Each structure stands twice: as structure tokens, then as C-alpha cells.
Amino acid sequence: MNKKNIYAMIPARLGSTRLKMKNLALINNEPMIKYSIDAAKESNVFDKIFVNSDSDIFSKIANRYGVNFYQRNIELGSSITKSDEVVYDFFESHSEVDILVWVNSIAPFQTSDEISSVVNYFLKHDLDSLITVVKSQVHCDFKNHPVNYKVDEVFAQTQDLDPVYPFAYSLMMWKRESFLENFQKNGHALMGGVFSTYPVSKLSGMIIKYEEDLLLADAIMKHMISNGGDSVKYDNLVLNINT
């Protein structure tokens, strides 16, 4: 079997309506996009890694961190641009790529190990498209109707609920032929062909869209780095408890 040419694309639009220039906002004194670049590089599953932006300011970011830069047309940098259009444009401009992986620039806790696992899952199951999700066991409504619980029964413990899986978007990926065929036929293709989801950790699924998200991510990152990881620590009283 011929080796597939797998590219990572890290989208970085300069404009943003909810949090201005969020890709360049600092988390633990580093621009947010750096964490996605580092994770993509350390995953060792990509033939090439691209920062994809409507602004050439991100060419400096790409050069700083040793990855490629692709400047898409400015019309694809507006707030109404659809993700399908950005992916289609990249495929059309890079005819050599077989599989394209969207590594979200605003998912700073996405790890290299998870990226590798998701890409290998995609290849193993011969998928055409995939989007990451986060498992959540909470009481959930849709349009004011229960999804995974009943109002006329005893209030269920969360661990007994059927989980729901909201999209995380930390990673998305597509096979070239299927994406182009579906886009040209239907005008959209993010979930075209043989589609699947893949659950990632809650931290990996933390997407930074608002200032509050940024402040929370900054605090978490600083804590993780200063404590050498995300291990749980307990009050000294726990030492006196027999286990």
C-alpha cells in the first residue's frame, strides 16, 4: 500500500468577533497558536505542517516555530467564511495531500499523543471524515425536552446516565477524494463519506472563544507547568486516612 501524504493545517484567522486576535493572545506568556504547532510537530504523524491564514503576520509565526505557511485569499478570512470553504481551498492549492488534518489553533491543551491516536484511528478504519468529541455524563435537554433522562423517574446519578458527546473540534480530518467529491456535489463536506467521531479528553476539547476561556486556560497552563503536570494533590488530612 502506498504511503498516504498527511498534512496538518492549523487555521489562524486574524480577525475574531468574540476575542480579538485570539490566536496571538498569550497563554503562560506564549501565543496560543504555539501550543497547537508544538503538539502537531511532536505527534510525528505529519509529512508537513501548515499555518493557514488570511494574514501574512502569521508567516512570522510559522517561521518562528519552524512550520510552513499558506496564505489563503482574504475573502476566506471573514467571519462568515465556512470551514468547508477553507478546507476546499487548501486541498485545491495542495494537490499532493491525501489526508488533511485540521489542528485547531484554539485548543491549546490538545496533546501530541492524542493527535497521533486520532490520526491512526482514522487510517485504521479507512474513514473519509472525522471530528473529535468530548464524552459528557450530565442531564441534557434539547429544545426543552430530555435527551438522556426522564422527568417522571428518580433523579439519576450522573455516572448512570447515557453519555452525550458534544463536538470538540480540536481535531478534524478528511480524505482528499471524498472531501472534494462531496464539496463539489453538495457545497459542504465536513461530515462526508464514511464519517466517525473520536472522544478526546475534556482538556483537549477546551476551545478558547471568549476572554473568560482565555483567562481560565492561562491559569490552568501555568498551574500544570509549575506543578510538572496535572496530577491531583490532596489535603494533609488524607495522610491519616487508612485506605
N, C-alpha and C positions, 0 to 999 in steps of 0.2 A: 504494500500500500504506500502510495506517495505521501510524503510528509505534508501536512497542512501548514500553510503560511498564516500564522496567527498574529494579529496586531492588536495592541491596546490603544484605545482612543480615550483621552482624558479631556472632556469638553470644558471650556472655560470662557463663558461669555463675559465680556467686560461689564455690561450693564446688568442691573438687577433691581427689581421694583421693591422687594421686601427687605433686602440687606445690601446696601450699595457696595459694589466691587467685592463681593463676599469671598471670591477665590483668593484675593490678596489680603484678606483680613488675617491678623495674626492669632495663632493658637500656640501657646507656650513660646512666643517670640519667633515663630516660623510661619510663613504664609500657608494658609490652609491647604492649598493645592499640593504643597510639597509632600504631604503625608500620602496622598494617592500615588504620586510619582514614585516615591520610595517603595511603597507596597508593590506596585506593578513591577518595578525593577527586581526586587528581592524574590518575587514569585518564580522567576526563571522559566516562565511558560510562553513568553512573547518573543517573536522574532524582531519586532520593532515596537517602540512606544512613542506615541504622538500626543502632544498637547494640541488640541484643535480649538481655535479661537477666531473670532471676528476682528480681534485687535492685535497688532504686531507687538504690543507691550509684552504679550506672553511668549514671544520669541526669546526675549531676555530670560524669562523664567525657564524655558526649555533648555537654553544654552547653559544656564546656571547649574541645572541638575542633570545635564548630560543626556537629554532625550531629544527626539525630533519635534519639529513644529510644522503644523499645517494651518495656513490662514484661509479660512472659508470666506466666501463673499459676505460683505457687510449686511446684505439683505437677510442672511441667515443668522443674524445676531440680535434680532428684535425679540421683544417679549412674547410675540405671538407665533414665533417660529416653532414648528413641531419637531419633536425628536426624530421622527421618521425622516424628515427632510434633511436633517444634519447627517444622519447615518447614510442615507442615499447619496448625498453629495460626496461623502468620504469614499464610499465604495466606487463611485463613478470616477473619482480622481486617483484611485489606487487600484488599478485593475489586477495587481498581483496578489492582493489579500484574499484568502479563502474564508477566514473566520475573523470577525471583528468583535472585540470585547470593549464595551463602554465601561470604563472605570470611573465612577462618579467622583468628581473633584471635591464634592462637598460631603464626602463620607470619610472623615479623617481617621476613623478607627477601623476601617476595613484592613484586614491583615493579609500579608503575603501568603500565608498558609491557606487561608480561606479562598483567596483568588485561585491558587493552584488547584484546590479541591473542586471548586465550581467549574473551572475550565476542563478538568479531567472528567468530571461527571458529564459535561456537555459532549465531549468527544466519545466517551464510552457508550452513551445512549444514542449517539448519532442524531442529535437534536438539530432543529432548524432555528429555534429561538428559545431564549431563557431569560427570566427576570428573578432576582433574589427576593425573598420574602422573610418575614420575621414571625416566628410562632408566638402566639399570644393566647393565654388562657384567662380570659376575662368575660364577664357577661356582656354580650354585644347585641345592639339593636341595628336594624336597617329600616329607614323610613318609619320609625316608631314601632317597629314590630320585632319581637325577639328572634334572634338568629340561632342561639345555642343554649337557650334555657326556656322554661315555661313559667308563666306568672302564677299558675294555679298549683304549683308544687312547692315543696320546701326549698328555700333558697340554697342552691347548690354551692358546695365549696369549689373554689376556682380550680383546684387540682383535678376535680372530677368533670369539668366541662370539656366538651369537644373544642379543641383549639380553633382559632381563626388565624388566617395567615395574610395580614396586610402586606402589600408590596413594599419592599425596602428600597429598591432601585440602586443599591450600592454597586451592583454589577448587572449589566445586561449584555447579551451576546447573540450573534446571528451568523448563520451560514450564508455566504455570498449569493449563490444561485437562488436559493429560496427567497431571500430578502428582496432581491431585485425583481424577481418574478411577481411576488405579491404586491410590491410597491407599484410597479408599472400597471398591474391589473386593477388594484383596488385603491391606490393612493395612500396606503398605510401598510405597515409590515412588522411592527414591533413584536406581535404575537402570531406571526405567520408560520405556516407549515406545522411540523411536529414541535409543539410548544410545551415547556415544562417550567416549573419553579424550583427554587432551591433555598432552603432555610439557612439563614446566617444568624450570627449572634446579635443580641439587642444592641451592643455597642457598634457592631459593623453596620447595622441598619439605622444608626443615628445620622440623620440627614440635616445639615445646617442650612436653614432657610431664614431664620429670624435672628435678631440680636440676642434674644434670650437663649437660643440654641448655641450661639457662638460663645457666650459667656459660660454656659454650662460645659461645653466642650473644652474650653480653655482650662477651667478648674479641674475637670477630670484628667486631662492630659498632664497637667502639672503634678497632680497627685500621683498618677501612675509612674511618671518619670522619677519623681523624688523618692518614691517608695519601691522602686525597682520592679514594678509590675502592678497587677490589680488584685493581689491576694487579700483575703478578708482578715482583719485583725479584731481581737475581742478585748473586752474589759478584763482587768486583772482578776476580778472575782471568778472568772471562768477557770482559773488555775486551781481553785478549791473545789471544783465540781468533779465528782467521780464519773467517769464515762465508761 
